[in-house]
């Protein structure tokens, strides 16, 4: 509950800050993007670029987490196979070269 409230208030704060930033930076300039040419305010352009960077970072991080989870699954399967191959009488605490001393 508290986590959702904190997340909601942080998102609302960022939204208000972005609106305020875009309203205070009214300088306009022309953007030439491939076949399009349009005019945009500097505040809005910076907010758009910031949001695009945030989304790109989130995508990169989720891709990294997905690779980690896939590796974890492969390691679990390898452990399961290794445990299945181990003979029934061989356990970690019973007899062995280190117990002979």
Legacy VTK file of the C-alpha trace (Angstrom):
# vtk DataFile Version 3.0
C-alpha trace
ASCII
DATASET POLYDATA
POINTS 101 float
0.000 0.000 0.000
2.721 2.442 0.998
4.814 1.442 -2.022
1.921 2.214 -4.403
1.321 5.544 -2.704
5.000 6.473 -3.017
5.074 5.432 -6.681
1.891 7.372 -7.440
3.149 10.503 -5.722
6.514 10.263 -7.512
4.805 9.907 -10.906
2.482 12.830 -10.122
5.448 14.958 -9.029
7.357 14.160 -12.235
4.279 14.925 -14.329
3.781 18.314 -12.633
7.500 19.084 -12.920
7.436 18.243 -16.655
4.421 20.495 -17.249
6.048 23.313 -15.287
9.335 22.859 -17.156
7.601 22.907 -20.535
5.589 25.994 -19.565
8.638 27.950 -18.385
10.741 27.181 -21.482
8.757 28.752 -24.285
11.588 29.221 -26.781
10.631 27.539 -30.039
12.879 26.004 -32.659
12.478 24.018 -35.830
13.092 20.260 -35.876
13.993 18.532 -39.137
13.282 14.825 -38.680
13.769 12.716 -41.830
10.931 13.871 -44.116
9.135 15.921 -41.457
9.837 19.468 -40.430
7.989 20.969 -37.484
8.350 23.578 -34.777
8.416 22.651 -31.083
9.109 24.430 -27.794
12.402 23.684 -26.096
10.729 22.557 -22.871
8.510 20.068 -24.661
11.435 18.769 -26.716
13.514 18.190 -23.591
10.634 16.442 -21.816
10.098 14.181 -24.842
13.791 13.319 -25.046
13.892 12.649 -21.290
10.885 10.311 -21.523
12.411 8.532 -24.530
15.613 8.008 -22.560
13.649 6.693 -19.597
11.814 4.219 -21.823
15.035 3.119 -23.530
16.681 2.560 -20.146
13.692 0.578 -18.885
13.747 -1.559 -22.025
17.486 -2.207 -21.658
17.101 -3.104 -17.973
14.166 -5.454 -18.653
16.180 -7.138 -21.403
19.063 -7.604 -18.949
16.713 -9.035 -16.289
15.201 -11.430 -18.852
18.679 -12.725 -19.710
19.464 -13.193 -16.008
16.230 -15.122 -15.462
16.952 -17.338 -18.467
20.428 -18.078 -17.123
18.932 -18.880 -13.712
16.565 -21.352 -15.375
19.427 -23.024 -17.226
21.428 -23.293 -13.990
18.452 -24.811 -12.148
18.033 -27.401 -14.891
21.754 -28.212 -14.800
21.592 -28.630 -11.008
18.536 -30.867 -11.288
20.339 -33.052 -13.859
23.492 -33.211 -11.737
21.498 -34.246 -8.685
19.703 -36.922 -10.697
23.036 -38.391 -11.907
24.506 -38.572 -8.404
24.515 -42.139 -7.013
21.996 -42.806 -4.237
24.678 -43.705 -1.612
26.851 -40.660 -2.247
25.912 -37.735 -0.084
27.938 -34.721 0.972
28.489 -35.704 4.630
29.231 -39.435 4.399
32.766 -40.824 4.048
35.257 -39.468 1.639
38.935 -38.589 1.381
38.698 -35.767 3.922
37.156 -38.063 6.619
40.088 -40.507 6.544
42.412 -38.117 8.366
LINES 1 102
101 0 1 2 3 4 5 6 7 8 9 10 11 12 13 14 15 16 17 18 19 20 21 22 23 24 25 26 27 28 29 30 31 32 33 34 35 36 37 38 39 40 41 42 43 44 45 46 47 48 49 50 51 52 53 54 55 56 57 58 59 60 61 62 63 64 65 66 67 68 69 70 71 72 73 74 75 76 77 78 79 80 81 82 83 84 85 86 87 88 89 90 91 92 93 94 95 96 97 98 99 100
